[in-house]
Amino acid sequence: MLQKQFVSGEKKVLRSKVLKIETTKFGTIQIEEEKIITMPAGMLGFQGRKRFIILERKETQPFYWYQCVDDPALAFVIINPYLFKPDYSVDLKPTLKEMSWEADEEENLKLYVVVNTSNGASDKITANLIGPLLINTQRCEAVQMAIHNILYSHKYPIFSAAEG
């Protein structure tokens, strides 16, 4: 992929490095290296796996895949929590400070939650509302937060919430 960058009135063309990665779920896929999201602390329970990419598939929207670049078998289903729980509320300030993102624009931050599936039964599809994933799209960094709110669960039913 080509990117144009203007430097002092000149056009400079940069090439993005395209990587091929093997995945268990999707086979061989090509990704742009600059779209790899780094998680300094990794996902909770999956230490050492720190590089991910968000994969969008038309057939699974509004769900996305959070594919680990370093482990072909590791992919999480994620979703925007506001689609099924509009009143979801998380205090981002401590995480923004911890990640040194305080000065970043809010539009560069995306919040997702990990989805748990149970053999495709829609009434058993749940979301982990106490371990949201905060992604800084400008820095290509992410952190999985651990929140302590008794109103939320790690097995919040998505479809009964959306229907009710």
N, CA and C atoms as a LAMMPS dump frame, in Angstrom:
ITEM: TIMESTEP
0
ITEM: NUMBER OF ATOMS
492
ITEM: BOX BOUNDS ff ff ff
-5.0000000000000000e+02 5.0000000000000000e+02
-5.0000000000000000e+02 5.0000000000000000e+02
-5.0000000000000000e+02 5.0000000000000000e+02
ITEM: ATOMS id mol type element x y z
1 1 1 N 0.84 -1.174 0
2 1 2 C 0 0 0
3 1 3 C 0.881 1.231 0
4 2 1 N 0.483 2.222 -0.754
5 2 2 C 1.261 3.439 -0.842
6 2 3 C 0.62 4.532 -0.003
7 3 1 N 1.46 5.301 0.619
8 3 2 C 0.995 6.457 1.371
9 3 3 C 1.742 7.666 0.847
10 4 1 N 1.025 8.764 0.683
11 4 2 C 1.678 10.004 0.267
12 4 3 C 1.889 10.858 1.492
13 5 1 N 3.06 11.39 1.595
14 5 2 C 3.387 12.261 2.715
15 5 3 C 4.041 13.505 2.135
16 6 1 N 3.588 14.652 2.57
17 6 2 C 4.146 15.902 2.069
18 6 3 C 5.221 16.396 3.018
19 7 1 N 6.392 16.647 2.462
20 7 2 C 7.513 17.141 3.246
21 7 3 C 8.036 18.389 2.546
22 8 1 N 7.87 19.536 3.185
23 8 2 C 8.335 20.813 2.645
24 8 3 C 7.914 21.006 1.186
25 9 1 N 6.655 20.742 0.888
26 9 2 C 6.155 20.961 -0.457
27 9 3 C 6.443 19.827 -1.426
28 10 1 N 7.26 18.867 -1.045
29 10 2 C 7.564 17.73 -1.914
30 10 3 C 6.641 16.574 -1.579
31 11 1 N 6.376 15.758 -2.588
32 11 2 C 5.618 14.544 -2.343
33 11 3 C 6.604 13.42 -2.083
34 12 1 N 6.368 12.71 -1.026
35 12 2 C 7.225 11.584 -0.684
36 12 3 C 6.313 10.364 -0.577
37 13 1 N 6.654 9.282 -1.272
38 13 2 C 5.823 8.087 -1.254
39 13 3 C 6.47 7.048 -0.356
40 14 1 N 5.683 6.589 0.626
41 14 2 C 6.162 5.572 1.558
42 14 3 C 5.421 4.27 1.307
43 15 1 N 6.076 3.163 1.47
44 15 2 C 5.43 1.866 1.336
45 15 3 C 5.194 1.283 2.715
46 16 1 N 3.965 0.855 2.929
47 16 2 C 3.652 0.156 4.166
48 16 3 C 4.092 -1.283 4.007
49 17 1 N 4.68 -1.829 5.045
50 17 2 C 5.097 -3.212 4.997
51 17 3 C 3.882 -4.108 5.215
52 18 1 N 3.665 -5.04 4.299
53 18 2 C 2.554 -5.975 4.408
54 18 3 C 3.105 -7.302 4.913
55 19 1 N 2.487 -7.807 5.966
56 19 2 C 2.915 -9.071 6.559
57 19 3 C 1.881 -10.147 6.272
58 20 1 N 2.352 -11.35 6.098
59 20 2 C 1.459 -12.496 5.994
60 20 3 C 1.54 -13.239 7.315
61 21 1 N 0.367 -13.497 7.887
62 21 2 C 0.358 -14.271 9.123
63 21 3 C -0.587 -15.453 8.953
64 22 1 N -0.23 -16.52 9.588
65 22 2 C -1.066 -17.724 9.593
66 22 3 C -1.993 -17.647 10.793
67 23 1 N -3.265 -17.923 10.569
68 23 2 C -4.215 -17.969 11.669
69 23 3 C -4.97 -19.296 11.605
70 24 1 N -5.379 -19.774 12.724
71 24 2 C -6.146 -21.014 12.773
72 24 3 C -7.539 -20.798 12.203
73 25 1 N -8.142 -19.669 12.514
74 25 2 C -9.528 -19.39 12.118
75 25 3 C -9.656 -18.952 10.665
76 26 1 N -8.724 -18.124 10.172
77 26 2 C -8.865 -17.491 8.867
78 26 3 C -7.827 -17.918 7.834
79 27 1 N -6.936 -18.832 8.195
80 27 2 C -5.874 -19.232 7.275
81 27 3 C -4.83 -18.136 7.165
82 28 1 N -4.219 -18.006 6.014
83 28 2 C -3.205 -16.98 5.793
84 28 3 C -3.894 -15.658 5.465
85 29 1 N -3.533 -14.629 6.205
86 29 2 C -4.079 -13.299 5.939
87 29 3 C -2.931 -12.313 5.782
88 30 1 N -3.199 -11.24 5.07
89 30 2 C -2.22 -10.178 4.908
90 30 3 C -2.668 -8.974 5.725
91 31 1 N -1.72 -8.418 6.453
92 31 2 C -2.023 -7.243 7.275
93 31 3 C -0.928 -6.199 7.072
94 32 1 N -1.305 -4.961 7.246
95 32 2 C -0.321 -3.888 7.192
96 32 3 C 0.334 -3.784 8.563
97 33 1 N 1.65 -3.786 8.571
98 33 2 C 2.398 -3.769 9.83
99 33 3 C 1.995 -2.604 10.729
100 34 1 N 1.685 -1.452 10.133
101 34 2 C 1.342 -0.28 10.939
102 34 3 C -0.009 -0.395 11.639
103 35 1 N -0.801 -1.406 11.293
104 35 2 C -2.107 -1.602 11.935
105 35 3 C -2.045 -2.581 13.098
106 36 1 N -0.86 -3.098 13.377
107 36 2 C -0.706 -4.005 14.515
108 36 3 C -0.833 -3.207 15.806
109 37 1 N -1.666 -3.709 16.685
110 37 2 C -1.923 -3.07 17.977
111 37 3 C -1.07 -3.776 19.027
112 38 1 N -0.297 -2.991 19.763
113 38 2 C 0.575 -3.54 20.796
114 38 3 C -0.088 -3.377 22.158
115 39 1 N -0.048 -4.453 22.933
116 39 2 C -0.57 -4.431 24.298
117 39 3 C 0.594 -4.676 25.255
118 40 1 N 1.141 -3.623 25.861
119 40 2 C 2.296 -3.802 26.742
120 40 3 C 2.089 -4.853 27.828
121 41 1 N 0.886 -4.952 28.381
122 41 2 C 0.616 -5.928 29.442
123 41 3 C -0.056 -7.197 28.907
124 42 1 N -0.358 -7.236 27.626
125 42 2 C -1.039 -8.397 27.052
126 42 3 C -2.49 -8.474 27.5
127 43 1 N -3.178 -9.52 27.063
128 43 2 C -4.552 -9.765 27.507
129 43 3 C -4.481 -10.512 28.833
130 44 1 N -5.431 -10.25 29.706
131 44 2 C -5.445 -10.92 31.007
132 44 3 C -5.534 -12.433 30.813
133 45 1 N -4.594 -13.148 31.414
134 45 2 C -4.558 -14.599 31.284
135 45 3 C -3.792 -15.1 30.07
136 46 1 N -3.277 -14.204 29.247
137 46 2 C -2.559 -14.593 28.029
138 46 3 C -1.245 -13.824 27.936
139 47 1 N -0.437 -13.916 28.993
140 47 2 C 0.823 -13.195 29.042
141 47 3 C 1.717 -13.607 27.86
142 48 1 N 2.487 -12.644 27.409
143 48 2 C 3.433 -12.907 26.326
144 48 3 C 2.831 -12.714 24.943
145 49 1 N 1.52 -12.577 24.863
146 49 2 C 0.874 -12.33 23.576
147 49 3 C 0.473 -10.858 23.566
148 50 1 N 1.274 -10.085 22.836
149 50 2 C 1.151 -8.636 22.955
150 50 3 C 0.835 -7.913 21.652
151 51 1 N 0.773 -8.647 20.542
152 51 2 C 0.502 -7.982 19.262
153 51 3 C -0.781 -8.55 18.652
154 52 1 N -1.695 -7.633 18.294
155 52 2 C -3.001 -8.03 17.788
156 52 3 C -3.389 -7.171 16.589
157 53 1 N -4.384 -7.645 15.88
158 53 2 C -4.953 -6.906 14.765
159 53 3 C -6.468 -7.081 14.828
160 54 1 N -7.198 -6.036 14.493
161 54 2 C -8.655 -6.145 14.447
162 54 3 C -9.048 -6.539 13.029
163 55 1 N -9.791 -7.627 12.94
164 55 2 C -10.271 -8.101 11.645
165 55 3 C -11.774 -7.864 11.564
166 56 1 N -12.18 -7.246 10.473
167 56 2 C -13.601 -6.996 10.244
168 56 3 C -14.08 -7.978 9.178
169 57 1 N -15.175 -8.632 9.454
170 57 2 C -15.794 -9.559 8.514
171 57 3 C -17.257 -9.153 8.362
172 58 1 N -17.694 -8.897 7.145
173 58 2 C -19.08 -8.479 6.908
174 58 3 C -20.072 -9.463 7.508
175 59 1 N -19.767 -10.743 7.387
176 59 2 C -20.705 -11.773 7.843
177 59 3 C -20.833 -11.863 9.365
178 60 1 N -19.926 -11.235 10.108
179 60 2 C -20.014 -11.315 11.572
180 60 3 C -20.274 -9.959 12.245
181 61 1 N -20.491 -8.912 11.462
182 61 2 C -20.757 -7.604 12.074
183 61 3 C -22.055 -7.637 12.854
184 62 1 N -22.143 -7.012 13.986
185 62 2 C -21.273 -5.977 14.54
186 62 3 C -20.108 -6.521 15.371
187 63 1 N -19.844 -7.8 15.245
188 63 2 C -18.733 -8.403 15.973
189 63 3 C -17.461 -8.285 15.139
190 64 1 N -16.318 -8.144 15.831
191 64 2 C -15.016 -8.087 15.193
192 64 3 C -14.157 -9.199 15.782
193 65 1 N -13.061 -9.484 15.113
194 65 2 C -12.096 -10.47 15.612
195 65 3 C -10.845 -9.727 16.04
196 66 1 N -10.37 -10.035 17.24
197 66 2 C -9.133 -9.468 17.772
198 66 3 C -8.104 -10.586 17.707
199 67 1 N -7.424 -10.669 16.565
200 67 2 C -6.53 -11.772 16.242
201 67 3 C -5.121 -11.498 16.761
202 68 1 N -4.576 -12.452 17.486
203 68 2 C -3.195 -12.34 17.952
204 68 3 C -2.258 -12.598 16.778
205 69 1 N -1.307 -11.711 16.59
206 69 2 C -0.343 -11.838 15.497
207 69 3 C 0.695 -12.908 15.823
208 70 1 N 0.999 -13.086 17.101
209 70 2 C 2.059 -14.002 17.519
210 70 3 C 1.582 -15.426 17.812
211 71 1 N 0.281 -15.623 17.911
212 71 2 C -0.274 -16.938 18.22
213 71 3 C -1.445 -17.201 17.278
214 72 1 N -1.252 -18.024 16.257
215 72 2 C -2.296 -18.226 15.247
216 72 3 C -3.603 -18.785 15.785
217 73 1 N -3.571 -19.431 16.928
218 73 2 C -4.781 -20.036 17.48
219 73 3 C -5.557 -19.089 18.39
220 74 1 N -5 -17.928 18.686
221 74 2 C -5.628 -17.023 19.646
222 74 3 C -6.341 -15.873 18.932
223 75 1 N -7.666 -15.874 19.027
224 75 2 C -8.484 -14.794 18.468
225 75 3 C -9.697 -14.619 19.373
226 76 1 N -9.982 -13.383 19.688
227 76 2 C -11.122 -13.055 20.538
228 76 3 C -12.201 -12.403 19.689
229 77 1 N -13.437 -12.66 20.001
230 77 2 C -14.543 -11.93 19.396
231 77 3 C -14.774 -10.715 20.285
232 78 1 N -14.869 -9.535 19.666
233 78 2 C -15.081 -8.305 20.424
234 78 3 C -16.248 -7.525 19.81
235 79 1 N -16.823 -6.641 20.625
236 79 2 C -17.944 -5.82 20.174
237 79 3 C -17.928 -4.496 20.937
238 80 1 N -18.507 -3.488 20.324
239 80 2 C -18.706 -2.207 20.978
240 80 3 C -19.816 -2.404 22.014
241 81 1 N -19.547 -2.177 23.293
242 81 2 C -20.551 -2.455 24.328
243 81 3 C -21.778 -1.551 24.265
244 82 1 N -21.646 -0.375 23.661
245 82 2 C -22.758 0.559 23.618
246 82 3 C -23.853 0.113 22.653
247 83 1 N -23.555 -0.875 21.822
248 83 2 C -24.57 -1.401 20.909
249 83 3 C -25.657 -2.181 21.643
250 84 1 N -25.292 -2.808 22.765
251 84 2 C -26.279 -3.595 23.508
252 84 3 C -26.479 -3.087 24.946
253 85 1 N -25.604 -2.193 25.403
254 85 2 C -25.737 -1.62 26.748
255 85 3 C -25.388 -0.129 26.671
256 86 1 N -26.345 0.681 26.185
257 86 2 C -26.063 2.106 25.966
258 86 3 C -25.632 2.867 27.217
259 87 1 N -26.007 2.38 28.389
260 87 2 C -25.645 3.082 29.63
261 87 3 C -24.347 2.559 30.259
262 88 1 N -23.59 1.748 29.525
263 88 2 C -22.322 1.221 30.02
264 88 3 C -21.399 2.391 30.35
265 89 1 N -20.776 2.349 31.502
266 89 2 C -19.944 3.458 31.941
267 89 3 C -18.672 2.937 32.6
268 90 1 N -17.554 3.425 32.124
269 90 2 C -16.247 3.022 32.647
270 90 3 C -15.416 4.275 32.859
271 91 1 N -14.775 4.376 34.013
272 91 2 C -13.883 5.501 34.295
273 91 3 C -12.546 5.234 33.604
274 92 1 N -12.269 5.997 32.564
275 92 2 C -11.047 5.798 31.774
276 92 3 C -9.844 6.55 32.337
277 93 1 N -10.065 7.509 33.205
278 93 2 C -8.98 8.385 33.657
279 93 3 C -7.767 7.641 34.214
280 94 1 N -7.942 6.656 35.118
281 94 2 C -6.749 5.958 35.63
282 94 3 C -5.968 5.224 34.519
283 95 1 N -6.688 4.654 33.576
284 95 2 C -6.025 3.929 32.486
285 95 3 C -5.324 4.895 31.546
286 96 1 N -5.968 6.016 31.258
287 96 2 C -5.334 7.018 30.399
288 96 3 C -4.035 7.516 31.019
289 97 1 N -4.05 7.708 32.331
290 97 2 C -2.843 8.152 33.027
291 97 3 C -1.78 7.057 33.018
292 98 1 N -2.177 5.835 33.323
293 98 2 C -1.246 4.702 33.356
294 98 3 C -0.564 4.492 32.005
295 99 1 N -1.325 4.679 30.916
296 99 2 C -0.787 4.469 29.568
297 99 3 C -0.157 5.732 28.981
298 100 1 N -0.18 6.833 29.733
299 100 2 C 0.317 8.143 29.265
300 100 3 C -0.438 8.611 28.022
301 101 1 N -1.735 8.412 28.039
302 101 2 C -2.598 8.826 26.926
303 101 3 C -3.435 10.048 27.289
304 102 1 N -3.165 10.729 28.398
305 102 2 C -4.021 11.817 28.857
306 102 3 C -4.206 12.899 27.8
307 103 1 N -3.177 13.207 27.054
308 103 2 C -3.238 14.304 26.085
309 103 3 C -3.862 13.877 24.756
310 104 1 N -4.126 12.608 24.574
311 104 2 C -4.655 12.125 23.3
312 104 3 C -6.117 12.519 23.119
313 105 1 N -6.481 12.705 21.89
314 105 2 C -7.852 13.051 21.555
315 105 3 C -8.77 11.869 21.84
316 106 1 N -9.936 12.163 22.375
317 106 2 C -10.887 11.114 22.726
318 106 3 C -11.352 10.318 21.509
319 107 1 N -11.407 10.962 20.33
320 107 2 C -11.854 10.242 19.132
321 107 3 C -10.872 9.148 18.698
322 108 1 N -9.672 9.155 19.264
323 108 2 C -8.694 8.105 18.963
324 108 3 C -8.843 6.894 19.872
325 109 1 N -9.785 6.948 20.802
326 109 2 C -9.979 5.847 21.737
327 109 3 C -11.22 5.052 21.358
328 110 1 N -11.083 3.741 21.308
329 110 2 C -12.197 2.834 21.012
330 110 3 C -12.307 1.835 22.157
331 111 1 N -13.532 1.594 22.586
332 111 2 C -13.774 0.669 23.684
333 111 3 C -14.529 -0.546 23.154
334 112 1 N -14.029 -1.719 23.491
335 112 2 C -14.66 -2.981 23.101
336 112 3 C -14.751 -3.871 24.336
337 113 1 N -15.594 -4.885 24.238
338 113 2 C -15.632 -5.925 25.259
339 113 3 C -15.479 -7.269 24.564
340 114 1 N -14.912 -8.214 25.287
341 114 2 C -14.704 -9.565 24.75
342 114 3 C -16.008 -10.341 24.878
343 115 1 N -16.337 -11.059 23.816
344 115 2 C -17.575 -11.833 23.75
345 115 3 C -17.261 -13.296 24.031
346 116 1 N -18.127 -13.922 24.804
347 116 2 C -18.019 -15.356 25.088
348 116 3 C -19.171 -16.057 24.378
349 117 1 N -18.847 -17.07 23.595
350 117 2 C -19.896 -17.795 22.889
351 117 3 C -20.034 -19.189 23.475
352 118 1 N -21.21 -19.761 23.291
353 118 2 C -21.468 -21.093 23.801
354 118 3 C -22.146 -21.922 22.718
355 119 1 N -21.342 -22.573 21.905
356 119 2 C -21.83 -23.45 20.839
357 119 3 C -22.87 -22.79 19.942
358 120 1 N -22.734 -21.496 19.713
359 120 2 C -23.609 -20.798 18.788
360 120 3 C -25.002 -20.495 19.291
361 121 1 N -25.341 -20.856 20.511
362 121 2 C -26.67 -20.561 21.055
363 121 3 C -26.732 -19.082 21.409
364 122 1 N -27.552 -18.306 20.687
365 122 2 C -27.559 -16.854 20.865
366 122 3 C -27.958 -16.424 22.278
367 123 1 N -28.791 -17.21 22.956
368 123 2 C -29.184 -16.828 24.312
369 123 3 C -28.064 -17.033 25.322
370 124 1 N -26.991 -17.696 24.905
371 124 2 C -25.862 -17.937 25.802
372 124 3 C -24.627 -17.099 25.421
373 125 1 N -24.782 -16.177 24.474
374 125 2 C -23.673 -15.312 24.093
375 125 3 C -23.608 -14.167 25.103
376 126 1 N -22.438 -14.028 25.739
377 126 2 C -22.272 -13.036 26.79
378 126 3 C -21.067 -12.144 26.504
379 127 1 N -21.001 -11.044 27.234
380 127 2 C -19.879 -10.111 27.099
381 127 3 C -19.234 -9.899 28.454
382 128 1 N -17.941 -9.726 28.436
383 128 2 C -17.182 -9.462 29.654
384 128 3 C -17.137 -7.949 29.889
385 129 1 N -18.076 -7.457 30.683
386 129 2 C -18.143 -6.017 30.945
387 129 3 C -17.152 -5.555 31.995
388 130 1 N -16.516 -6.485 32.707
389 130 2 C -15.55 -6.074 33.735
390 130 3 C -14.102 -6.141 33.236
391 131 1 N -13.922 -6.525 31.979
392 131 2 C -12.581 -6.549 31.391
393 131 3 C -12.569 -5.908 30.016
394 132 1 N -13.027 -4.633 29.908
395 132 2 C -13.074 -4.001 28.59
396 132 3 C -11.687 -3.775 27.995
397 133 1 N -11.68 -3.658 26.691
398 133 2 C -10.457 -3.461 25.927
399 133 3 C -10.473 -2.028 25.401
400 134 1 N -9.503 -1.225 25.812
401 134 2 C -9.403 0.165 25.367
402 134 3 C -8.261 0.265 24.362
403 135 1 N -8.589 0.746 23.161
404 135 2 C -7.603 0.832 22.087
405 135 3 C -7.397 2.285 21.699
406 136 1 N -6.13 2.683 21.637
407 136 2 C -5.754 3.997 21.143
408 136 3 C -5.375 3.798 19.681
409 137 1 N -6.257 4.227 18.775
410 137 2 C -6.055 3.96 17.345
411 137 3 C -4.915 4.781 16.75
412 138 1 N -4.62 5.925 17.332
413 138 2 C -3.514 6.741 16.817
414 138 3 C -2.166 6.123 17.178
415 139 1 N -2.038 5.629 18.388
416 139 2 C -0.774 5.048 18.841
417 139 3 C -0.655 3.556 18.529
418 140 1 N -1.782 2.936 18.145
419 140 2 C -1.833 1.478 17.929
420 140 3 C -1.389 0.734 19.188
421 141 1 N -1.95 1.155 20.299
422 141 2 C -1.712 0.519 21.594
423 141 3 C -3.051 0.191 22.221
424 142 1 N -3.043 -0.81 23.083
425 142 2 C -4.275 -1.198 23.759
426 142 3 C -3.961 -1.699 25.155
427 143 1 N -5.025 -1.711 25.971
428 143 2 C -4.916 -2.236 27.324
429 143 3 C -6.251 -2.881 27.666
430 144 1 N -6.179 -4.023 28.326
431 144 2 C -7.398 -4.618 28.853
432 144 3 C -7.528 -4.14 30.292
433 145 1 N -8.622 -3.48 30.544
434 145 2 C -8.86 -2.913 31.867
435 145 3 C -9.514 -3.962 32.77
436 146 1 N -9.276 -3.848 34.056
437 146 2 C -9.965 -4.678 35.047
438 146 3 C -10.748 -3.718 35.926
439 147 1 N -12.071 -3.712 35.744
440 147 2 C -12.876 -2.775 36.523
441 147 3 C -13.631 -3.526 37.61
442 148 1 N -13.894 -2.81 38.669
443 148 2 C -14.565 -3.396 39.826
444 148 3 C -15.879 -2.653 40.041
445 149 1 N -16.889 -3.103 39.321
446 149 2 C -18.201 -2.491 39.416
447 149 3 C -19.212 -3.61 39.605
448 150 1 N -19.871 -3.629 40.733
449 150 2 C -20.778 -4.741 41.034
450 150 3 C -22.008 -4.757 40.129
451 151 1 N -22.218 -3.693 39.36
452 151 2 C -23.343 -3.669 38.427
453 151 3 C -23.055 -4.47 37.158
454 152 1 N -21.78 -4.779 36.928
455 152 2 C -21.388 -5.468 35.701
456 152 3 C -20.906 -6.881 35.992
457 153 1 N -20.909 -7.675 34.928
458 153 2 C -20.523 -9.078 35.049
459 153 3 C -19.572 -9.444 33.924
460 154 1 N -18.86 -10.544 34.103
461 154 2 C -18.028 -11.063 33.014
462 154 3 C -18.86 -11.939 32.08
463 155 1 N -20.131 -12.14 32.413
464 155 2 C -21.043 -12.942 31.577
465 155 3 C -22.368 -12.214 31.394
466 156 1 N -22.291 -11 30.867
467 156 2 C -23.483 -10.204 30.639
468 156 3 C -24.155 -10.667 29.344
469 157 1 N -25.414 -11.105 29.387
470 157 2 C -26.095 -11.603 28.173
471 157 3 C -26.338 -10.503 27.146
472 158 1 N -25.784 -10.669 25.967
473 158 2 C -25.883 -9.641 24.936
474 158 3 C -27.28 -9.559 24.325
475 159 1 N -27.825 -10.674 23.903
476 159 2 C -29.069 -10.622 23.157
477 159 3 C -30.287 -10.361 24.021
478 160 1 N -30.326 -10.851 25.225
479 160 2 C -31.467 -10.507 26.077
480 160 3 C -31.416 -9.031 26.44
481 161 1 N -30.208 -8.463 26.521
482 161 2 C -30.066 -7.027 26.813
483 161 3 C -30.529 -6.196 25.622
484 162 1 N -30.162 -6.63 24.416
485 162 2 C -30.514 -5.882 23.212
486 162 3 C -32.018 -5.972 22.926
487 163 1 N -32.634 -7.072 23.293
488 163 2 C -34.058 -7.266 23.02
489 163 3 C -34.929 -6.593 24.06
490 164 1 N -34.391 -6.485 25.307
491 164 2 C -35.2 -5.981 26.417
492 164 3 C -35.176 -4.529 26.616
